[in-house]
Amino acid sequence: MRKISSKRRGLVLMALLVLLFVSAVLSAGVGAADVSPKEIIRVVLSHITGSSISGGSDAIIWNLRLPRIALALLVGASLATAGALMQSLFHNPMADPYVVGASSGAALGAVTVFALGIEISVLGLNAMCFAALLGGLFVSLLVYWLSRRGGRVPVGTLLLTGIAVGGIMQAFTTFILLQRPSSELREVVSWLMGSLANRDWPHVIALLPYTLLGLGVAMAWRKDLNILALGDETAHSLGVPLERTKVLLLLVASTLAAASVAVSGIIAFVGLIVPHLMRLLVGPNHRVLLPACVLGGGLILVWADVLARVIIPGGEVPIGIVTSVLGSLFFLYLLRSRDGKVF
């Protein structure tokens, strides 16, 4: 990978920040009722200052569109950061947040609670969302435990174990769904495909602490991540506690992914594509790469949500379908343009 100057890295981060702000404003204006950027800013300022405004645009913007935009920013940032952590830990550009079973475990947890009809709220999350969070974390830890060999966890073993356990979780999920009446399946299947529809401010508030904590820990360990990229032997010789660091960062990545799945369902490819794309733009230094992933993940998911809203007039496509199509096309292009070399 070619050397990227610090000036260019700074310009890329600034450009991403500006694009993210502009995209959020434009996204808030797109929908069944178009709203001008001026009106959007007026509504936001009115809520910040506590003043009242008249008209139906306030309810549309503040109660419907801004919560899903905020959620898109948080989910995109969480998944992209989790992807960057996974790729660094596994030394594999094809690793993503779900490779250790976070998504399949979250899906099984949510579907199980849905089938049991449990309706409670824990830590700001309803029963289905909280079960998804616990399921994702539990399966990630199970995969790690099953992968241990003599006190260490070989990367290849971890990846293959994640695939195997993920397949079992998916089989259980499908079995539970097949036992439910068809009239009940639409809601949970839509959730499994990933969606930001019908999300409100409580969802944003519920996800926010998980995202901030995960991003904070990732940034605090950015130096260790740079050293880990040199290889396990080099990292060990430089004094990095390998297994402890890997367990911690694996937990952080799994938490970011599972919490995102809990509130938005399974949104594929964000954690796979964004870190790779940001690495091409700013280089592999995690001091810059992680902030770039936060901004890039939010940016891509905001526009994916716009596409999900406008592809079908009067309807909406699950955002997970949009990201899957975009991600697959991006990788096909990348493989052809770089003669099959992904990294």
C-alpha positions, 0 to 999 in steps of 0.5 A: 500500500502506498504511503499517504501523507498526513496532510491528505489524511487530514483532508480526507477526514475533513471531507468526510465530516462535511459530506456527512453533515450535508448528507444528513441534512439532505436525507432528512428532506427526502421522503413522501413529503419533501422538505427543504434544507432551510426548513430542516435547520429551522426545526432542529434549531427550534428544538435546541432553543426550546422555541415552538414552531407551527406546521406539520414539518416539525413532526415529520422531521423531528419525530420520523426522519431525524431519529432514523438518520441518527440511528444510521450514523450510530449503526454505521459507525459501530459496524465499520469500527467493529469491522476495522477491529476484526480485520486487524485482529485476524490479519484478514481483510475479508473479516467482518463483525459477524465472522465470530457469530455476532449476527447469527447469535443476535438473530437467534436471541431475538427470534427466541424471545419473539417466539416466547412472546416476552415483553419487557424492557431492559437497559433501554432495550425491549426484550427482543433487542436485549436478547439480540445483544446477549445472543451476539455476545454469548455466541462470540464468546462461545466461538472464542472459547471453542477456538482456544488451543493451548492457551492461544487462539489461532486466527484460522481456527477462530474464523472456521469455528465462527462459520460453523457455530454461525451455521448452527445458530442460523439453523436454529433460527430457521427452525423456530421461525418455521414453527410460527404462524405465517401471520407473525413472520413478516415483522421478524423477517423484516427485522432480520433483513435490517431496517431503520423504519419505525425507529424513534429517539429511544432506540437512538438513546439505547444504542448511544452508550454502547457505541460511545463506549466501544469507540472509546475503547477502540481509540484507546487501544489504537497503538496496540492495533498498529503493533498487532498489524505487524504480526503476533510475534512482533507484537509479543516481542514489543510487549503487547499482551496478545491474548488479553488484548485480543479478548478485549478487542474481540469483545468490543467488536462483538458488542458494537456489532450485537448492539447494532443488530439489536436495534436495526437488525442484520445490516450486511457488508458495512463492517466489511466494505467501509474499513477496506475503503477507508484504508485505501483513503487514509492508510492503515494507521488506526489513529486515523483509520478508526475516525475515518471508519466512524465517519465513512460508516455513518455516511454510507448507511445514511445514503443506503437508508435514502435508497431504501426509502426511494427505490419503491414509490410509496414503499420501503426496501429493507436497508440490509438488502441495499447494503448487500447489493452495494457491497457485493457490487463494490467487491466485484469491482475491486476484485476486477480492478486490482487483479483479484487482490483485495488488500 
